[in-house]
Amino acid sequence: MPRFKRNMPQVNATSSADIAFILLLFFLLTGSLSPKTGIYRRLLPDTSQARLKQKTDIEKRNILTFTIDENNRILMENDTINRREIRDIAKEFIANPDNLPNLPRKEEKQVENIGAVEVAPDAVIVLRFSRKADYQTYIYVLGELSAAYDELRNELSFKHFEKPYSRLAETFQAAVREVYPLRISEQEIIEEKEAAQ
């Protein structure tokens, strides 16, 4: 008796490709990316030459400049400084606890939820960097400057609210930020050869 071969039916794969595409779209549209990645920075307003001329001059005592040169040296007024000194120098500059004449000018301000405090409204830290500097050095210095603000905010928070800054309600955090606003200006050093082109 002859045997007949039966052909196996083939599965139509067209619909499975459609389903895979729909699932991919679903996960892309409903998923969320982590918002805590990267470095949080508020971009500075337009600093074109015309706009800079309109601004009033900031007194030299209100500006602290750190420079990262092409050899990854960290300079302050042309003097090389140790990496471990950055945070302490920045904290002293921002707070000016002894109201020294060579540090930012202070004035008394009434801050909601805190009261009368002395603030330095014009204090600005400038971070200048060479394009040839290592990214790790740049991130390290930026991290130390941000840490200086964080430590001062925490000290003020413990003094007035007996909690770390991160655990305060938004209204109290805003009050602390009003005393110590984050003012870090970043500037790339334009090399002489690039400026000539």
C-alpha positions in Angstrom: 0.0 0.0 0.0 1.5 3.3 -1.1 2.2 6.0 1.6 1.3 9.6 0.9 3.4 12.4 2.3 1.5 15.2 4.0 2.9 18.7 3.7 3.2 20.6 6.9 1.1 23.8 6.8 3.3 27.0 6.9 2.6 29.7 9.5 1.9 33.1 8.2 4.4 35.4 9.8 3.0 38.7 8.5 0.8 39.3 11.5 3.5 38.5 14.0 5.7 41.3 12.5 2.8 43.7 12.9 2.3 42.6 16.6 6.0 43.1 17.3 5.9 46.6 15.8 2.8 47.5 17.9 4.5 46.2 21.1 7.6 48.2 20.3 5.6 51.4 19.8 3.7 50.7 23.0 6.8 50.4 25.2 8.4 53.5 23.5 5.4 55.7 24.1 4.5 54.5 27.6 8.0 54.1 29.0 9.9 56.9 30.6 13.6 57.9 30.6 15.4 58.5 33.9 15.4 62.3 34.4 18.3 62.2 36.8 21.0 61.4 34.2 23.5 64.0 33.1 24.4 67.3 34.7 21.6 69.7 35.6 22.5 73.2 34.5 20.3 76.2 33.7 21.5 77.7 30.4 22.7 81.2 30.6 20.9 83.9 28.6 22.4 85.3 25.4 25.9 86.7 26.0 26.5 88.4 22.7 28.8 91.5 22.8 25.8 93.9 22.4 24.0 92.3 25.3 27.1 92.3 27.5 27.6 96.1 26.9 24.1 96.7 28.2 24.8 95.0 31.5 26.2 96.9 34.4 29.8 96.0 35.3 30.2 93.6 38.2 32.8 94.6 40.7 35.9 92.5 40.6 35.5 91.4 44.2 32.2 89.7 43.2 33.8 87.4 40.7 35.8 84.2 41.5 37.5 82.7 38.4 38.8 79.2 38.1 40.7 78.2 34.9 41.4 74.8 33.5 44.3 75.1 31.0 45.2 72.7 28.2 47.5 70.8 30.6 44.6 70.2 33.0 46.1 72.5 35.6 43.5 74.3 37.7 44.4 78.0 38.1 43.1 80.8 40.2 44.5 84.2 39.1 47.4 82.5 37.3 48.4 80.5 40.4 48.1 76.7 40.3 45.8 75.4 43.1 45.4 71.9 44.5 42.2 70.1 43.5 41.2 69.6 47.1 41.2 73.3 47.8 38.5 74.2 45.2 35.5 73.5 47.4 36.8 75.4 50.5 37.8 78.4 48.4 34.4 78.4 46.7 32.5 78.1 50.0 34.5 81.0 51.6 33.8 83.1 48.5 30.1 82.4 48.3 29.4 82.8 52.0 32.0 85.5 52.9 31.4 84.8 56.6 33.7 87.6 57.9 32.4 90.2 55.3 36.0 90.7 54.0 36.5 93.6 51.6 38.2 91.4 48.9 35.2 89.0 48.8 31.7 89.6 47.5 29.7 92.6 48.8 27.0 91.5 51.3 23.7 93.1 52.1 20.9 92.3 54.4 17.8 90.7 52.9 14.5 89.6 54.3 13.9 86.0 53.1 10.5 84.4 53.6 10.6 81.5 56.1 14.1 82.4 57.2 14.1 86.0 58.2 16.8 88.7 57.9 20.0 87.3 56.5 23.1 88.7 54.9 23.4 87.6 51.2 25.9 88.3 48.4 23.6 89.1 45.6 26.3 89.7 42.9 28.7 86.8 43.7 29.5 84.8 40.6 31.9 81.9 40.0 33.4 81.7 36.6 34.8 78.5 35.3 37.0 79.0 32.2 38.3 75.9 30.4 40.4 75.1 27.4 39.0 72.9 24.7 42.1 70.7 25.0 41.5 70.0 28.7 40.3 66.6 29.8 36.6 66.2 30.3 37.2 64.4 33.6 39.0 67.5 35.0 36.2 69.8 33.9 33.5 67.5 35.5 35.6 67.2 38.7 35.9 71.0 39.1 32.3 71.6 38.2 31.3 68.9 40.7 33.4 70.6 43.5 31.8 74.0 42.8 28.3 72.5 42.9 29.3 70.6 46.1 30.3 73.9 47.7 26.8 75.3 47.1 25.2 72.0 48.4 27.2 72.1 51.6 26.3 75.8 52.3 22.7 75.1 51.6 22.7 72.1 53.9 24.4 74.1 56.7 21.7 76.8 56.4 19.0 74.2 56.2 20.1 72.5 59.4 20.5 75.9 61.1 17.0 77.1 60.4 14.9 73.9 59.7 16.9 71.1 61.4 16.8 69.0 58.3 19.1 68.5 55.2 18.2 70.6 52.2 17.1 67.6 50.2 14.4 66.8 52.7 12.8 70.2 52.9 9.5 71.2 51.3 9.8 73.1 48.1 8.9 76.5 49.7 11.7 76.1 52.2 14.2 74.9 49.5 13.3 78.1 47.6 14.1 80.2 50.6 17.5 78.5 51.0 18.2 78.9 47.3 17.4 82.6 47.7 20.2 82.9 50.2 22.6 80.8 48.1 21.6 80.9 44.4 23.7 78.8 42.2 25.7 81.2 40.0 28.3 79.3 38.0 29.2 80.8 34.6 31.1 78.6 32.2 33.4 80.1 29.5 35.5 78.3 26.9 39.0 79.8 26.4 39.3 80.9 22.8 42.9 80.0 21.6 44.7 82.8 19.8 45.0 80.7 16.6 41.2 80.1 16.6 40.5 83.8 17.2 42.6 84.8 14.2 40.7 82.5 11.8 
